[in-house]
Amino acid sequence: MADRKKQLNIVMLGHKRIPSREGGVEIVVEELSTRMAAIGHQVTCLNRAGHHVSGKEFEAQTLKEYKGVRVRRVLTLDRKGLAAMTASVSGAIAAAFGPYDVVHFHAEGPCAMLWLPRLFGKRCIATIHGLDHRRAKWGRLARTYIMQGEKCAARFAHEIIVLSGGVQQYFLSTYGRRTVMIPNGVTRPEQRAPQEILERFGLRKNEYILFLGRLVPEKGITYLIDAFQQLKTDKKLVIAGGSSDTQDYAAQLKAQAGENPQIIFTGFVQGRLLEELYSNAYVYVLPSDLEGMPLSLLEAMSYGNCCVTSDIEECAAVTEAYGLVFPKGNAEELRKLLQRLCDEPETVLHYQRRAADYITGRFSWDDVTDRTLQLYKGQKLSE
């Protein structure tokens, strides 16, 4: 694979489905696969069967082709804890016996089957989007399978891509395995005036604090609700996102919010509604305990938001001096920071003015695609 001009036959698996915003993995797979197809490579994405994690109403039409990418569905048992496992087994079999040069596994759990296409002589790449075994939603069986995937990737993958320095150090110290860090990318979006958000939720520009992401425990949403309920402000808190096998947790969050009319749960959002929420927020907050590399944070900054995150390395390394941080898990410190921002609109404006130029200048999907293709071809990455 030394010839950079050679057309590759690539297959990707481990995601739920494309096109979809069910999680960051799906966004990454779509961005990479469509760009690779656009420059002449043959790309197939193995979608899971089954329903959208946030409900059937969010499902798109089943496609066989999307922006030049071949889309195939693989056998899936659509049950919590089993969907990812069964799809990765059937996907790995399809990849092993298919006419592919490169098999790209996404996320830890699916990598449990990486050995199979490797056995059949395929070049196998793994992207570790985060240390999934640490996520609170998984039971014992799923966590065991995820750990098996992590070990299998460390042993059998030709190359492992990680998204943060923390995960890179984890693989080195745990397995003695060197990895390649290729962060996610972002593109500068078009700003949207408040139309749908005004009609559906009564939201106007700069009138709300925004959380946008999956409603899962490691996102730290409980800290945000605690902090917000103690603020002295007329701004609203918008919690936008669907559950991901975590319906009970989503119900707990709504119970915690109680009857507070200033707290709005939008459910899963996409398209124009999502764009308007990003475009018109006063402050974006990501209070996570655990992340891989949060695409929602990159997106929020690309829209020119003043961003507040927990001080975990995966978030702080993205924002650097262009965002604000609070100590992970500390609702009181988050409250103090948000109160300061509510009282100091000039500080918010300072961060809003600088965020988009910084983030779009630093993280590029075209660069991510080029570096990934270099790994596919066994080439040394350019610095």
C-alpha positions, 0 to 999 in steps of 0.5 A: 500500500505504498502508493498514495494514489492507489484506490483503497477498498475500505470498510468501517464498522462499530458505529450504529448507523450513518447518517446519524447523530446518535453519538460522536462515533457516528459523526466521525464515521460519516465525516471520514467515509464520505470524504474518502469516497469523494476522493476516489476510494471505495468505502463501505459502512456496516450499519447496525440493524435495529432502531434509533436509540432515541426512538423510532421517530428519529429514524431516517430512510434505510439507504444503500448508498450515502454520499458515495459511501456504500451502506450495508446492514448487518445482523443485530439483536436490538437489545440493550447490551447485545446490539453492539456485540452482535453487530460487531460479530456479524460485521467482522465476519462480513469484513473478513470475507469481503474484498476489502484492503482496510478494515477500520473498527470504531470504539472499544467493544467492536474491536473484540472481533478485530482478530478475525479480519486480521487472520484473513490478511486485512489491514486492521485499524482501530479508533478508540473514541474513549475508554468505554468500559468506564461508562456507567450505563454498561452492565457486567456482560457488556463491560467484559466484552468492551474490555475484551475489545480493548485487549484485542485492539492492543494485541492485533490492530496494525494501528490504533488511533486515539483522540486524547493524550490521556488515552494514549498514555493509558494504552502505553502504560497498560499494554505497552502499546504505542498509539497514534493521536488523531483528534476529531475535526470540525467545520465552520457552520452557518449561523441560524436565526432563532425560528424553530427554537422560538416557536417550540420552546420560546427561546431567543438569542442569548437567553439560555444556557445550553447542554447538548449531548447524550443523556448519560451519567458520565456527562455530569448533567446532575451537576449542571442542574444543581448549579443552575437551580441556585443561580440568580438569573432569568436565563433558561437552561436547555438540556438537549439530547436523547437517551442512549439505553439510559431511559431511567437516568433521563427520567431521574434528570427530569425528576431532579429538575422538578417543576422549574419552568426555566429548565427545558428538556428538548429530547433528541435534536438534529438538523435545523433545530440543533443548528439554532440551539448552537447558534443562539446560546448564551453559554454552552456547558459540558460538565462531563466526568468522562469523555473521549474527544467531545464533538459537541464541544468542538461544534459548540465552539465552531458556532462561536459559543462561550464554552464551560467544561469540567477540567478533565484533560479531554475537554481542557485540551480542546478549549485551552485559553478559549474556554472556561473550566471548573473542577470536575464534579463540583457543582458549587464551583460550576454555580459560581462560574455560571453566576459570574458569566450571567453577571458579566456579559462582556466576559461571555462576548470575549469568549464568543468572539474568539472561539470559532476562529480558534477551533476551526483553525486547529481541527480540520476533518480534511486533515483527519482524513488525510492522516487516517489514509496515511495509516491505512497505507502503512505510511509514517504520519507527517507532523 
